[in-house]
Amino acid sequence: SAQTVKQTEITSINNSLNTVLKLTPVNFSYEKDWATKLKLSTQKQNGFAVEEVEKVAPELVVNQQKTYTAGKNATKTATVPMVDYETLIPLLVGSIKEQQLQIEALKKEISALKKSK
């Protein structure tokens, strides 16, 4: 029967909002020659600038190795740094939760101010 692997060393991610606020959504495309050679999309894409993400949250950047043809029977490998959007999801959820706490606090404050008038 299949074995179930348990998660260990589970800790909260704190300050997600701070990290997310430092990320700037951008449009980008890959260099045409490389995109064709490595079979990457040549279309404009939505995402983040990898260099910026690397400074803010290096754990979100993965280096993908892509093989391409270089001559008759030869192949070479190119490294394509990419943002791992799946890893970004928990940060987004954490950010929403942090914002919700701020919203609830503001609601209470507004309600208290209304009562004191």
N, CA, C and O of each residue as an XYZ file, in Angstrom:
468
protein
N       0.839     -1.214      0.000
C       0.000      0.000      0.000
C       0.872      1.260      0.000
O       2.026      1.233      0.426
N       0.307      2.338     -0.475
C       1.063      3.600     -0.592
C       1.335      4.206      0.772
O       0.489      4.171      1.666
N       2.507      4.753      0.916
C       2.902      5.417      2.163
C       2.506      6.886      2.107
O       2.566      7.510      1.048
N       2.105      7.434      3.242
C       1.789      8.856      3.321
C       2.948      9.581      3.985
O       3.370      9.224      5.085
N       3.453     10.591      3.314
C       4.565     11.370      3.852
C       3.986     12.556      4.616
O       3.216     13.342      4.063
N       4.355     12.679      5.872
C       3.841     13.765      6.716
C       4.735     15.003      6.621
O       5.941     14.897      6.400
N       4.132     16.157      6.790
C       4.909     17.404      6.841
C       5.501     17.539      8.236
O       4.892     17.117      9.219
N       6.694     18.131      8.320
C       7.316     18.348      9.626
C       7.785     19.790      9.722
O       7.792     20.522      8.732
N       8.177     20.187     10.927
C       8.727     21.531     11.163
C       7.834     22.627     10.578
O       8.319     23.543      9.914
N       6.533     22.526     10.831
C       5.569     23.491     10.307
C       5.626     24.764     11.139
O       5.425     24.727     12.353
N       5.899     25.887     10.489
C       5.919     27.181     11.169
C       5.113     28.176     10.339
O       4.962     28.006      9.129
N       4.605     29.198     10.986
C       3.826     30.226     10.291
C       4.734     31.079      9.424
O       5.896     31.314      9.755
N       4.185     31.536      8.310
C       4.889     32.523      7.486
C       4.409     33.873      8.000
O       3.216     34.173      7.948
N       5.328     34.681      8.490
C       4.943     35.992      8.997
C       5.357     37.062      8.008
O       6.290     36.877      7.227
N       4.661     38.172      8.048
C       5.050     39.312      7.233
C       4.944     39.077      5.730
O       5.732     39.617      4.953
N       3.954     38.259      5.320
C       3.757     38.011      3.882
C       3.461     39.306      3.148
O       3.970     39.547      2.054
N       2.625     40.140      3.768
C       2.181     41.374      3.116
C       3.376     42.254      2.761
O       3.443     42.825      1.673
N       4.314     42.353      3.694
C       5.519     43.140      3.477
C       6.280     42.662      2.228
O       6.748     43.468      1.424
N       6.389     41.360      2.089
C       7.072     40.776      0.928
C       6.288     41.052     -0.348
O       6.850     41.509     -1.343
N       4.991     40.775     -0.315
C       4.136     40.939     -1.494
C       4.120     42.396     -1.972
O       4.116     42.658     -3.174
N       4.112     43.340     -1.023
C       4.077     44.760     -1.396
C       5.346     45.198     -2.134
O       5.343     46.202     -2.846
N       6.427     44.437     -1.956
C       7.682     44.784     -2.629
C       7.745     44.239     -4.056
O       8.660     44.568     -4.811
N       6.770     43.404     -4.420
C       6.757     42.823     -5.764
C       5.965     43.715     -6.707
O       4.872     44.167     -6.368
N       6.511     43.968     -7.887
C       5.843     44.809     -8.872
C       5.391     43.962    -10.057
O       6.226     43.413    -10.776
N       4.080     43.850    -10.270
C       3.607     43.113    -11.446
C       4.076     43.817    -12.726
O       4.013     45.043    -12.822
N       4.543     43.041    -13.701
C       5.026     43.600    -14.970
C       4.527     42.752    -16.143
O       4.064     41.625    -15.962
N       4.630     43.313    -17.334
C       4.497     42.540    -18.570
C       5.908     42.304    -19.056
O       6.774     43.166    -18.904
N       6.151     41.133    -19.644
C       7.482     40.857    -20.176
C       7.379     39.850    -21.298
O       6.363     39.173    -21.451
N       8.429     39.758    -22.076
C       8.560     38.646    -23.007
C      10.017     38.213    -22.999
O      10.903     38.974    -22.609
N      10.250     36.992    -23.431
C      11.619     36.490    -23.491
C      12.272     36.955    -24.797
O      11.589     37.201    -25.791
N      13.607     37.071    -24.779
C      14.342     37.424    -25.994
C      13.918     36.471    -27.108
O      13.925     35.253    -26.933
N      13.551     37.041    -28.256
C      12.998     36.255    -29.376
C      13.822     35.019    -29.741
O      13.287     33.914    -29.839
N      15.139     35.216    -29.942
C      15.992     34.101    -30.362
C      15.949     32.963    -29.352
O      15.812     31.795    -29.715
N      16.068     33.326    -28.076
C      16.064     32.319    -27.023
C      14.694     31.667    -26.891
O      14.600     30.452    -26.719
N      13.655     32.448    -26.969
C      12.296     31.907    -26.838
C      12.066     30.827    -27.891
O      11.536     29.757    -27.593
N      12.470     31.120    -29.125
C      12.308     30.152    -30.216
C      13.175     28.922    -29.967
O      12.708     27.788    -30.070
N      14.441     29.162    -29.640
C      15.400     28.074    -29.422
C      14.961     27.149    -28.281
O      15.083     25.929    -28.380
N      14.449     27.744    -27.201
C      14.119     26.971    -25.995
C      12.640     26.602    -25.912
O      12.182     26.042    -24.915
N      11.897     26.926    -26.981
C      10.451     26.650    -27.020
C       9.711     27.316    -25.856
O       8.832     26.715    -25.238
N      10.081     28.555    -25.575
C       9.367     29.362    -24.568
C       8.338     30.191    -25.312
O       8.441     30.373    -26.525
N       7.360     30.689    -24.599
C       6.352     31.528    -25.241
C       6.990     32.801    -25.790
O       7.840     33.413    -25.144
N       6.568     33.185    -26.987
C       7.054     34.434    -27.574
C       6.055     35.565    -27.296
O       6.299     36.721    -27.643
N       4.940     35.217    -26.671
C       3.896     36.198    -26.344
C       4.313     37.048    -25.146
O       5.135     36.636    -24.328
N       3.725     38.246    -25.061
C       3.878     39.057    -23.843
C       3.210     38.301    -22.707
O       2.140     37.717    -22.884
N       3.844     38.313    -21.539
C       3.296     37.606    -20.388
C       3.148     38.545    -19.205
O       3.840     39.559    -19.112
N       2.241     38.200    -18.302
C       2.124     38.910    -17.027
C       2.977     38.155    -16.026
O       3.034     36.925    -16.044
N       3.632     38.891    -15.160
C       4.434     38.219    -14.143
C       5.219     39.208    -13.327
O       4.745     40.305    -13.031
N       6.431     38.814    -12.960
C       7.318     39.650    -12.165
C       8.703     39.601    -12.782
O       9.074     38.607    -13.407
N       9.469     40.670    -12.608
C      10.851     40.692    -13.087
C      11.681     39.807    -12.161
O      11.778     40.069    -10.962
N      12.268     38.773    -12.720
C      13.006     37.778    -11.932
C      14.092     38.414    -11.063
O      14.270     38.024     -9.909
N      14.816     39.390    -11.611
C      15.907     40.027    -10.851
C      15.358     40.696     -9.590
O      15.980     40.641     -8.528
N      14.199     41.322     -9.714
C      13.583     41.993     -8.562
C      13.118     40.976     -7.531
O      13.346     41.147     -6.333
N      12.467     39.922     -7.998
C      11.961     38.885     -7.097
C      13.114     38.245     -6.334
O      12.989     37.934     -5.149
N      14.228     38.051     -7.015
C      15.401     37.438     -6.386
C      15.882     38.255     -5.192
O      16.326     37.693     -4.190
N      15.794     39.592     -5.298
C      16.210     40.467     -4.189
C      15.209     40.423     -3.038
O      15.594     40.439     -1.869
N      13.921     40.367     -3.379
C      12.845     40.447     -2.381
C      12.584     39.096     -1.715
O      12.495     39.008     -0.490
N      12.465     38.056     -2.519
C      12.136     36.725     -2.006
C      12.795     35.657     -2.874
O      12.149     35.067     -3.740
N      14.087     35.412     -2.636
C      14.833     34.470     -3.488
C      14.218     33.074     -3.558
O      14.428     32.345     -4.528
N      13.455     32.703     -2.522
C      12.837     31.362     -2.530
C      11.771     31.209     -3.616
O      11.330     30.096     -3.903
N      11.359     32.322     -4.216
C      10.346     32.276     -5.278
C      10.946     32.081     -6.670
O      10.217     31.931     -7.650
N      12.281     32.084     -6.751
C      12.923     31.951     -8.063
C      13.498     30.546     -8.231
O      14.238     30.054     -7.378
N      13.145     29.917     -9.340
C      13.701     28.607     -9.674
C      14.437     28.716    -11.008
O      14.007     29.439    -11.907
N      15.539     28.000    -11.126
C      16.288     27.987    -12.381
C      15.913     26.736    -13.161
O      16.194     25.614    -12.740
N      15.275     26.951    -14.300
C      14.924     25.808    -15.146
C      16.020     25.589    -16.181
O      16.482     26.529    -16.827
N      16.420     24.345    -16.323
C      17.428     23.996    -17.327
C      16.688     23.580    -18.593
O      15.863     22.667    -18.562
N      16.981     24.249    -19.704
C      16.337     23.922    -20.982
C      17.415     23.489    -21.968
O      18.443     24.150    -22.111
N      17.171     22.391    -22.636
C      18.122     21.869    -23.618
C      17.726     22.363    -25.001
O      16.542     22.425    -25.329
N      18.706     22.709    -25.800
C      18.421     23.131    -27.173
C      19.464     22.555    -28.123
O      20.554     22.158    -27.713
N      19.106     22.522    -29.387
C      19.979     21.972    -30.419
C      21.048     22.989    -30.783
O      20.749     24.156    -31.037
N      22.290     22.538    -30.805
C      23.408     23.409    -31.174
C      24.264     22.659    -32.186
O      25.285     22.066    -31.839
N      23.832     22.696    -33.434
C      24.580     21.970    -34.450
C      23.927     20.640    -34.755
O      22.840     20.343    -34.259
N      24.594     19.838    -35.574
C      23.968     18.637    -36.126
C      23.520     17.630    -35.060
O      22.332     17.324    -34.960
N      24.453     17.122    -34.273
C      24.080     16.125    -33.256
C      24.413     16.600    -31.845
O      24.625     15.799    -30.935
N      24.453     17.916    -31.686
C      24.858     18.452    -30.384
C      23.714     19.203    -29.716
O      22.901     19.853    -30.372
N      23.678     19.095    -28.395
C      22.710     19.896    -27.635
C      23.468     20.667    -26.568
O      24.524     20.243    -26.099
N      22.912     21.792    -26.201
C      23.459     22.592    -25.113
C      22.332     22.881    -24.133
O      21.157     22.669    -24.431
N      22.713     23.364    -22.969
C      21.719     23.677    -21.944
C      21.778     25.155    -21.605
O      22.856     25.731    -21.454
N      20.599     25.764    -21.487
C      20.508     27.157    -21.056
C      19.717     27.203    -19.759
O      18.806     26.402    -19.551
N      20.065     28.134    -18.897
C      19.350     28.312    -17.634
C      18.339     29.440    -17.787
O      18.686     30.545    -18.206
N      17.086     29.154    -17.445
C      16.035     30.168    -17.514
C      15.508     30.395    -16.099
O      14.762     29.565    -15.580
N      15.891     31.521    -15.461
C      15.337     31.803    -14.132
C      13.861     32.166    -14.271
O      13.492     32.995    -15.103
N      13.025     31.541    -13.452
C      11.582     31.779    -13.513
C      11.027     31.962    -12.102
O      11.599     31.484    -11.122
N       9.904     32.662    -12.027
C       9.215     32.811    -10.750
C       8.344     31.575    -10.559
O       7.604     31.178    -11.460
N       8.440     30.977     -9.383
C       7.620     29.816     -9.044
C       6.309     30.328     -8.444
O       6.214     30.607     -7.248
N       5.307     30.442     -9.312
C       4.044     31.051     -8.880
C       3.318     30.210     -7.843
O       2.569     30.751     -7.029
N       3.520     28.917     -7.856
C       2.894     28.053     -6.859
C       3.395     28.391     -5.449
O       2.628     28.371     -4.486
N       4.686     28.700     -5.343
C       5.279     29.058     -4.054
C       4.795     30.431     -3.593
O       4.812     30.736     -2.400
N       4.366     31.251     -4.542
C       3.866     32.590     -4.221
C       2.478     32.532     -3.562
O       2.129     33.419     -2.782
N       1.693     31.503     -3.867
C       0.300     31.415     -3.387
C       0.176     31.529     -1.858
O      -0.652     32.308     -1.385
N       0.973     30.777     -1.061
C       0.848     30.932      0.400
C       1.129     32.363      0.875
O       0.519     32.830      1.837
N       2.061     33.062      0.195
C       2.339     34.461      0.552
C       1.120     35.333      0.256
O       0.807     36.244      1.023
N       0.440     35.061     -0.840
C      -0.752     35.839     -1.196
C      -1.866     35.601     -0.179
O      -2.535     36.541      0.249
N      -2.059     34.343      0.204
C      -3.079     34.016      1.207
C      -2.734     34.683      2.533
O      -3.609     35.241      3.194
N      -1.454     34.628      2.927
C      -1.006     35.286      4.165
C      -1.261     36.784      4.117
O      -1.674     37.382      5.110
N      -1.015     37.388      2.960
C      -1.228     38.833      2.788
C      -2.697     39.199      2.950
O      -3.032     40.183      3.609
N      -3.566     38.404      2.347
C      -5.008     38.654      2.447
C      -5.447     38.573      3.910
O      -6.235     39.397      4.374
N      -4.935     37.586      4.625
C      -5.289     37.432      6.038
C      -4.789     38.608      6.870
O      -5.495     39.103      7.749
N      -3.542     39.058      6.580
C      -3.001     40.228      7.296
C      -3.859     41.461      7.027
O      -4.164     42.227      7.941
N      -4.249     41.646      5.753
C      -5.089     42.795      5.405
C      -6.447     42.707      6.091
O      -6.989     43.719      6.534
N      -6.994     41.500      6.178
C      -8.297     41.315      6.816
C      -8.244     41.735      8.282
O      -9.178     42.356      8.790
N      -7.146     41.393      8.957
C      -6.988     41.809     10.358
C      -6.968     43.335     10.465
O      -7.555     43.916     11.378
N      -6.275     43.976      9.502
C      -6.219     45.441      9.486
C      -7.615     46.027      9.258
O      -8.000     47.006      9.897
N      -8.364     45.417      8.343
C      -9.721     45.882      8.037
C     -10.615     45.760      9.269
O     -11.356     46.686      9.601
N     -10.541     44.615      9.942
C     -11.362     44.397     11.150
C     -11.022     45.440     12.228
O     -11.912     45.977     12.887
N      -9.729     45.713     12.392
C      -9.301     46.704     13.380
C      -9.854     48.087     13.028
O     -10.310     48.816     13.908
N      -9.815     48.445     11.745
C     -10.344     49.743     11.300
C     -11.850     49.829     11.506
O     -12.364     50.875     11.900
N     -12.559     48.738     11.243
C     -14.018     48.705     11.453
C     -14.347     48.998     12.925
O     -15.242     49.780     13.243
N     -13.581     48.335     13.808
C     -13.798     48.536     15.251
C     -13.547     49.993     15.621
O     -14.313     50.599     16.371
N     -12.460     50.543     15.083
C     -12.083     51.922     15.361
C     -13.168     52.895     14.873
O     -13.531     53.836     15.580
N     -13.669     52.661     13.682
C     -14.726     53.520     13.112
C     -15.988     53.439     13.969
O     -16.622     54.448     14.279
N     -16.327     52.213     14.339
C     -17.515     51.994     15.156
C     -17.376     52.703     16.511
O     -18.337     53.301     16.995
N     -16.191     52.638     17.119
C     -15.941     53.303     18.399
C     -16.021     54.826     18.248
O     -16.550     55.515     19.120
N     -15.495     55.341     17.143
C     -15.548     56.779     16.883
C     -16.992     57.268     16.709
O     -17.362     58.336     17.198
N     -17.785     56.480     16.014
C     -19.204     56.836     15.796
C     -19.958     56.908     17.134
O     -20.777     57.799     17.361
N     -19.654     55.947     18.005
C     -20.314     55.892     19.314
C     -19.937     57.073     20.176
O     -20.763     57.581     20.935
N     -18.683     57.521     20.068
C     -18.205     58.599     20.947
C     -18.704     59.980     20.503
O     -18.548     60.954     21.240
N     -19.298     60.074     19.311
C     -19.788     61.382     18.836
C     -21.032     61.831     19.577
O     -21.564     62.905     19.296
